[in-house]
Amino acid sequence: MQTLEQYADATYPKECSFSESDWMALSNLWYPIALEADIEAEPKKVTLLDVDLVLARLDGAILVARDLCIHRGAPMSMGWVRDGCLVCPYHGYRYDISGACTFVPSDPRGAINSKLRLLVFRSTVKYGLVWVCLRGEPSNMLPVWEPEATDPKFFRFTMGPEIWDCSAGRAIENFIDNAHFSFVHRNTFGLEENAEQGATYDFEVDDQKMIMAFEYQATNPEDSPIANASELHRYMHRTLFFPFATRTAIHYPGGRDHIIHINIAPVSARKSQLIVVFTRNFDHDVPVEDLLAWEQKILGEDRVMIENQKPEEIPLDAAAEISVMADKSSVAFRRWLTKLGLGRAFTA
């Protein structure tokens, strides 16, 4: 992580889809906002928790700042990079990696007001993703992707970033819900008669993460790129890194491992950005386009369901929705959100 003398703290946006208390509770956490590989020559705009950000690569380092030049309110994401600085598109002011203004073209005196700064937020790059915290010291841990991040037997492909019309809370609850496999995914890998398998799982939770382990007998339709089996026995091990990042390791017979990393950032109360990273140690001869198309088909099934859930927010009142044995992961997640300080109707 780059080291600056001081990081800025974002303040509650004037136009915000979150309550102020919920926004404050959520704003001092790490979130995955972009793929490092996508930050190239041109600045990039990203929105997190209703705060517009600009990302730019300056002499190899990645700047994450508020998308605003305080001189006259221009969006820095419309600017460009020159000589290791981000240039404001309105008057050409240049800002370095620390956010300091280094050049004002229209001022022949060369004097620069020290208040001319970009608000630079704490950020880091891990596993090829850019993570940012808008306020203070992050209170959650970054995910751990081992051994797949360093083992050369695994290859990687990515879906996204994509914007889904759903809350981040509803989205992540889907991805820690095993009981939906047999129904939402009945046209890809789910078997309705095996619903009970997804409902029974080993489970543990602490302040930073939740771990689930279970077995599921999946089907393998003809359009699946996984060969040599009509049905596939899956041993699945999932870790939820609070609040919105999962690592799901799927172990198939024959030492085949497929690991899915779902990384969600709340754009606003009812919009979420997803970056999904897939790693596997088999299917090296299958075109990545075919593998990605299959994963997109599966995630598309999830998306249709999540985007149609009501209410859009997660009800944190335990009496608002009925929970059963299979929902213990969801119940634990909601308790964690309540402990974080979110209100009775969480709209992230």
LOLO-143322 format. One record per residue (C-alpha): residue number from 1; residue in one letter; x, y, z. Coordinates in steps of 0.001 Angstrom, whole numbers. Layout:
BEGIN
 mimi lumfi    east   north      up
  NUM     A       X       Y       Z
...
END
This chain:
BEGIN
 mimi lumfi    east   north      up
    1     M       0       0       0
    2     Q    1277    3461    -853
    3     T    2217    5508    2207
    4     L    1077    9103    2467
    5     E    1497   11496    5359
    6     Q   -2263   11835    5623
    7     Y   -5315   10309    3974
    8     A   -8541   12221    3528
    9     D  -11781   11181    5180
   10     A  -14897   11267    3068
   11     T  -17907   13010    4568
   12     Y  -21549   12047    4301
   13     P  -22650   12981     756
   14     K  -25263   15713     345
   15     E  -27266   13438   -1935
   16     C  -27058    9983    -419
   17     S  -29257    6903    -686
   18     F  -28094    5638    2728
   19     S  -29121    6970    6088
   20     E  -26284    8928    7667
   21     S  -25826    6360   10436
   22     D  -25654    3472    7955
   23     W  -23213    5389    5738
   24     M  -20957    6121    8697
   25     A  -21001    2464    9728
   26     L  -20082    1314    6225
   27     S  -17516    3917    5238
   28     N  -14533    2681    7250
   29     L  -14322    -722    5521
   30     W  -12230   -2013    2618
   31     Y  -14112   -2352    -682
   32     P  -12986   -3737   -4071
   33     I  -13609    -978   -6606
   34     A  -11652   -1852   -9766
   35     L   -9341   -4265  -11522
   36     E   -5769   -3036  -11403
   37     A   -5382   -3943  -15082
   38     D   -8197   -1531  -15998
   39     I   -6332    1488  -14609
   40     E   -4244    2462  -17614
   41     A   -3562    5726  -19441
   42     E   -6915    7447  -18877
   43     P   -8516    8313  -15519
   44     K  -11452    6137  -14475
   45     K  -14582    7081  -12544
   46     V  -16040    4749   -9892
   47     T  -18808    5368   -7357
   48     L  -18703    3881   -3874
   49     L  -21327    4546   -1185
   50     D  -22607    7461   -3290
   51     V  -19130    9054   -3352
   52     D  -17710    9645   -6844
   53     L  -14058    8615   -7107
   54     V  -11375    9070   -9719
   55     L   -8700    6426  -10256
   56     A   -5536    7205  -12169
   57     R   -2156    5588  -12647
   58     L     634    8079  -11927
   59     D    4181    6821  -12543
   60     G    3013    3277  -11818
   61     A    1164    4061   -8577
   62     I   -2621    4205   -8418
   63     L   -4306    7339   -7137
   64     V   -7788    7045   -5605
   65     A   -9342   10415   -4869
   66     R  -12628   12261   -4783
   67     D  -13657   13027   -8347
   68     L  -13559   16772   -7839
   69     C  -11203   19673   -8408
   70     I  -12045   22131   -5626
   71     H  -10870   25075   -7756
   72     R  -14131   25224   -9745
   73     G  -15783   21863   -9187
   74     A  -14722   20004  -12331
   75     P  -14701   16175  -12402
   76     M  -11114   14958  -12476
   77     S  -12203   11766  -14249
   78     M  -12656   13906  -17391
   79     G   -8995   14897  -17240
   80     W   -5801   13168  -18327
   81     V   -2369   12151  -17069
   82     R     739   14137  -17891
   83     D    4246   14009  -16394
   84     G    3137   11810  -13509
   85     C     243   14087  -12540
   86     L   -3529   14076  -12999
   87     V   -4620   17133  -14993
   88     C   -7899   18928  -14344
   89     P   -9847   19213  -17639
   90     Y  -11172   22687  -16835
   91     H   -8092   24837  -16133
   92     G   -5185   22407  -16436
   93     Y   -4241   22276  -12745
   94     R   -1971   19304  -12065
   95     Y   -2086   17051   -9010
   96     D     484   14481   -7892
   97     I      24   11108   -6198
   98     S    -337   12773   -2780
   99     G   -3141   14994   -4091
  100     A   -1068   18165   -3930
  101     C   -1407   20698   -6744
  102     T    1971   21089   -8451
  103     F    1174   23419  -11353
  104     V   -1333   26202  -12106
  105     P    -925   27204  -15777
  106     S   -2803   30499  -15423
  107     D    -755   31828  -12486
  108     P    2555   33275  -13704
  109     R    3745   33829  -10127
  110     G    4138   30094   -9562
  111     A    2597   30397   -6105
  112     I     171   27600   -5288
  113     N   -2361   27757   -2480
  114     S   -1739   24807    -158
  115     K   -5485   24251      32
  116     L   -5488   23202   -3629
  117     R   -5519   19469   -3041
  118     L   -7416   16413   -4138
  119     L   -8993   14379   -1364
  120     V   -6924   11180   -1564
  121     F   -8336    8087     119
  122     R   -6590    5079    1601
  123     S   -6136    2384   -1051
  124     T   -4149    -713   -1816
  125     V   -3788   -3333   -4542
  126     K   -4158   -6998   -3667
  127     Y   -4719   -9951   -6000
  128     G   -5054   -7575   -8934
  129     L   -7946   -5641   -7381
  130     V   -7908   -2050   -6148
  131     W   -9334   -1755   -2619
  132     V  -10318    1526    -990
  133     C  -11490    2743    2397
  134     L  -13289    6083    2477
  135     R  -12875    6965    6119
  136     G  -10412    6192    8879
  137     E   -8579    2940    9503
  138     P  -10338     -35    7853
  139     S  -11990   -2278   10423
  140     N  -12293   -5354    8193
  141     M   -9628   -7643    6765
  142     L   -8751   -8058    3113
  143     P   -9601  -11485    1655
  144     V   -7044  -14273    1510
  145     W   -6715  -16074   -1841
  146     E   -4363  -18944   -1163
  147     P   -3011  -21134   -2680
  148     E   -4594  -20169   -5997
  149     A   -3068  -16675   -6131
  150     T     501  -18013   -6115
  151     D     240  -21613   -7358
  152     P    1145  -21704  -11099
  153     K   -1187  -24684  -11636
  154     F   -4130  -22282  -11373
  155     F   -5134  -19976  -14192
  156     R   -7427  -16999  -13838
  157     F  -10217  -15243  -15700
  158     T  -12553  -12450  -14659
  159     M  -16129  -11247  -15037
  160     G  -16839   -7557  -14553
  161     P  -16868   -5011  -13153
  162     E  -20646   -5128  -13606
  163     I  -23327   -2940  -12050
  164     W  -26334   -4871  -10723
  165     D  -29615   -3260   -9669
  166     C  -29615   -4670   -6171
  167     S  -28320   -3910   -2704
  168     A  -24920   -5287   -1798
  169     G  -26501   -6967    1205
  170     R  -29065   -8905    -841
  171     A  -26364   -9856   -3334
  172     I  -23914  -11260    -798
  173     E  -26669  -13111    1060
  174     N  -27404  -14951   -2171
  175     F  -23781  -16000   -2505
  176     I  -23671  -17450    1017
  177     D  -27027  -19213     539
  178     N  -26555  -22874    -402
  179     A  -30227  -23836    -403
  180     H  -30977  -21893   -3596
  181     F  -28706  -24061   -5797
  182     S  -31345  -26664   -6562
  183     F  -33918  -24117   -7730
  184     V  -32328  -20912   -9022
  185     H  -29711  -22986  -10872
  186     R  -31923  -25862  -12014
  187     N  -31076  -25074  -15668
  188     T  -27304  -25203  -15089
  189     F  -26035  -27372  -12248
  190     G  -28792  -27630   -9640
  191     L  -30769  -30775   -8840
  192     E  -34085  -30218   -7114
  193     E  -33963  -33571   -5366
  194     N  -30661  -32584   -3722
  195     A  -31964  -29445   -2020
  196     E  -31290  -30851    1445
  197     Q  -27580  -31192     669
  198     G  -27200  -27439     316
  199     A  -29108  -26803    3531
  200     T  -26817  -28789    5823
  201     Y  -23310  -27441    6316
  202     D  -20492  -26975    8788
  203     F  -20350  -23414    9971
  204     E  -18236  -21053   12058
  205     V  -18064  -17293   12374
  206     D  -15941  -14597   14022
  207     D  -15689  -10806   13807
  208     Q  -13912  -10843   10424
  209     K  -15176  -13843    8502
  210     M  -17622  -16710    8181
  211     I  -16704  -20228    7033
  212     M  -19036  -22840    5534
  213     A  -18276  -26353    4270
  214     F  -20663  -28815    2651
  215     E  -21122  -31343    -168
  216     Y  -23445  -31076   -3139
  217     Q  -24177  -33455   -5993
  218     A  -24459  -31254   -9085
  219     T  -25666  -32110  -12543
  220     N  -23526  -31478  -15621
  221     P  -25650  -30526  -18663
  222     E  -24410  -30821  -22216
  223     D  -23554  -27145  -22562
  224     S  -21262  -27255  -19535
  225     P  -17554  -26926  -20418
  226     I  -16692  -29437  -17641
  227     A  -16118  -32760  -19397
  228     N  -16160  -36435  -18433
  229     A  -19038  -36534  -15962
  230     S  -22816  -36502  -16204
  231     E  -23039  -35682  -12505
  232     L  -20386  -34049  -10372
  233     H  -19795  -34504   -6686
  234     R  -18793  -31145   -5238
  235     Y  -17059  -30590   -1931
  236     M  -17466  -26877   -1278
  237     H  -15635  -24663    1192
  238     R  -16649  -21012    1374
  239     T  -15302  -18075    3331
  240     L  -17182  -14800    3586
  241     F  -14816  -11956    4393
  242     F  -17093   -9347    5919
  243     P  -18913   -7599    4533
  244     F  -19100   -8388     806
  245     A  -16339  -10690    -458
  246     T  -16511  -14480    -760
  247     R  -14005  -17185   -1635
  248     T  -15734  -20431   -2652
  249     A  -13485  -23409   -3304
  250     I  -15160  -26223   -5232
  251     H  -13293  -29514   -5182
  252     Y  -14230  -32047   -7859
  253     P  -13029  -35660   -8067
  254     G   -9570  -36179   -9510
  255     G   -7905  -33264   -7730
  256     R   -9745  -30634   -9785
  257     D  -10227  -27353   -7938
  258     H  -12337  -24423   -9080
  259     I  -12232  -21332   -6863
  260     I  -14617  -18409   -7247
  261     H  -13974  -14995   -5713
  262     I  -17017  -12703   -5618
  263     N  -16166   -9110   -4724
  264     I  -18998   -6635   -4198
  265     A  -18906   -2883   -3618
  266     P  -22063    -894   -2806
  267     V  -22341    1835   -5431
  268     S  -25458    3167   -3725
  269     A  -28185    1731   -1556
  270     R  -29681    -268   -4425
  271     K  -26854    -601   -6912
  272     S  -23839   -2863   -6533
  273     Q  -20658   -3415   -8478
  274     L  -19494   -7021   -8857
  275     I  -16042   -8233   -9831
  276     V  -15867  -12027  -10015
  277     V  -12509  -13761  -10337
  278     F  -12356  -17449  -11292
  279     T   -9305  -19651  -10798
  280     R   -8972  -23340  -11615
  281     N   -6257  -25959  -11951
  282     F   -7937  -27892  -14777
  283     D   -9584  -27214  -18162
  284     H   -6387  -25654  -19451
  285     D   -7341  -26756  -22967
  286     V  -10847  -25232  -22871
  287     P  -11104  -21719  -24380
  288     V  -11501  -19118  -21658
  289     E  -14414  -17654  -23631
  290     D  -16326  -20920  -23169
  291     L  -15568  -21102  -19451
  292     L  -16590  -17491  -18925
  293     A  -19817  -17934  -20901
  294     W  -20792  -20825  -18620
  295     E  -20044  -18831  -15469
  296     Q  -21983  -15859  -16832
  297     K  -24976  -18117  -17445
  298     I  -24896  -19289  -13814
  299     L  -24438  -15807  -12387
  300     G  -27164  -14528  -14681
  301     E  -29566  -16863  -12900
  302     D  -28516  -15328   -9586
  303     R  -28875  -11819  -10956
  304     V  -32472  -12256  -12109
  305     M  -33483  -13453   -8658
  306     I  -31557  -10859   -6637
  307     E  -32724   -7918   -8723
  308     N  -36348   -8922   -8117
  309     Q  -36226   -9474   -4338
  310     K  -38486   -7354   -2140
  311     P  -37762   -5399    -108
  312     E  -34546   -4383   -1832
  313     E  -32872   -3781    1519
  314     I  -32096   -6480    4076
  315     P  -34541   -6334    6984
  316     L  -32432   -6517   10131
  317     D  -35489   -6962   12315
  318     A  -35423  -10717   12970
  319     A  -39213  -10880   12748
  320     A  -39421   -9291    9294
  321     E  -38514  -12453    7353
  322     I  -38841  -16087    8412
  323     S  -35586  -18028    8772
  324     V  -35068  -21798    8847
  325     M  -32111  -24077    9595
  326     A  -30527  -23510    6175
  327     D  -30407  -19753    6841
  328     K  -27937  -19800    9727
  329     S  -25271  -18101    7581
  330     S  -27711  -15341    6615
  331     V  -28813  -14889   10211
  332     A  -25181  -14605   11333
  333     F  -24468  -12074    8585
  334     R  -27410   -9925    9669
  335     R  -26229  -10056   13254
  336     W  -22802   -8863   12105
  337     L  -24393   -5936   10260
  338     T  -26377   -5011   13363
  339     K  -23221   -5167   15479
  340     L  -21517   -2906   12920
  341     G  -24142    -297   13700
  342     L  -26592    -515   10828
  343     G  -30254     323   11275
  344     R  -33263   -1991   11271
  345     A  -33625   -1706    7479
  346     F  -30159   -1950    5994
  347     T  -30056    -378    2556
  348     A  -26574   -1275    1367
END
